[in-house]
């Protein structure tokens, strides 16, 4: 409620799409849903979705695959 652009966007979506439309919902959730979210739920979401096998490393430049591996394996394993 303290950030005018987010509030304006939420109101604009409700006016544009109408109450109850999926695109009218605030992507940050409702006040009730935010209050109902606890640390365990956030931790569970993080552990389920933020996984190494779901990540992609995009690299551009003049280096070989071997050179790239030597640079990133110490950082990412």
C-alpha positions as CSV (number, residue, x, y, z in Angstrom):
1,X,0.0,0.0,0.0
2,X,3.0,2.3,0.4
3,X,4.3,1.9,-3.2
4,X,2.1,4.0,-5.6
5,X,3.2,2.2,-8.8
6,X,2.2,-1.2,-7.4
7,X,-1.1,0.1,-6.1
8,X,-1.9,1.8,-9.4
9,X,-1.1,-1.4,-11.3
10,X,-3.3,-3.5,-9.1
11,X,-6.2,-1.1,-9.5
12,X,-5.7,-0.9,-13.2
13,X,-5.7,-4.7,-13.6
14,X,-9.0,-4.9,-11.7
15,X,-10.6,-2.2,-13.8
16,X,-9.2,-3.5,-17.1
17,X,-10.1,-7.2,-16.6
18,X,-12.8,-7.1,-13.9
19,X,-13.0,-8.7,-10.5
20,X,-12.5,-12.4,-10.5
21,X,-10.5,-12.5,-13.8
22,X,-7.1,-14.3,-13.4
23,X,-5.3,-11.3,-14.8
24,X,-6.9,-9.0,-12.3
25,X,-5.2,-10.7,-9.4
26,X,-2.2,-9.0,-7.8
27,X,0.9,-11.2,-8.6
28,X,2.2,-10.4,-5.1
29,X,-0.9,-11.9,-3.5
30,X,-3.6,-10.6,-1.2
31,X,-3.1,-9.2,2.2
32,X,-4.7,-12.4,3.6
33,X,-2.5,-14.7,1.5
34,X,0.7,-12.8,2.5
35,X,-0.3,-13.0,6.2
36,X,-0.9,-16.7,5.9
37,X,2.5,-17.4,4.4
38,X,5.1,-18.4,6.9
39,X,8.8,-19.2,6.8
40,X,8.2,-22.9,6.4
41,X,6.1,-22.3,3.3
42,X,8.7,-20.0,1.8
43,X,11.5,-22.5,2.6
44,X,9.5,-25.3,1.0
45,X,8.8,-23.3,-2.1
46,X,12.5,-22.4,-2.4
47,X,13.7,-26.0,-1.9
48,X,11.2,-27.3,-4.5
49,X,11.8,-24.8,-7.2
50,X,15.3,-23.2,-6.9
51,X,17.3,-26.3,-7.8
52,X,20.6,-26.7,-9.7
53,X,18.9,-29.0,-12.2
54,X,16.5,-26.2,-13.0
55,X,19.2,-23.6,-13.7
56,X,20.8,-22.6,-16.9
57,X,24.2,-20.9,-17.3
58,X,24.4,-18.7,-20.4
59,X,27.9,-17.7,-21.5
60,X,29.1,-15.6,-24.4
61,X,32.7,-15.1,-25.4
62,X,35.7,-16.5,-27.0
63,X,36.6,-19.5,-24.8
64,X,36.4,-23.2,-25.1
65,X,34.2,-25.5,-23.2
66,X,37.2,-26.7,-21.2
67,X,38.2,-23.1,-20.3
68,X,34.6,-22.4,-19.3
69,X,34.4,-25.5,-17.1
70,X,37.7,-24.5,-15.4
71,X,36.1,-21.1,-14.5
72,X,32.7,-22.2,-13.3
73,X,33.2,-25.6,-11.7
74,X,35.0,-24.1,-8.6
75,X,32.0,-21.8,-8.2
76,X,29.1,-24.1,-9.0
77,X,30.4,-27.6,-8.5
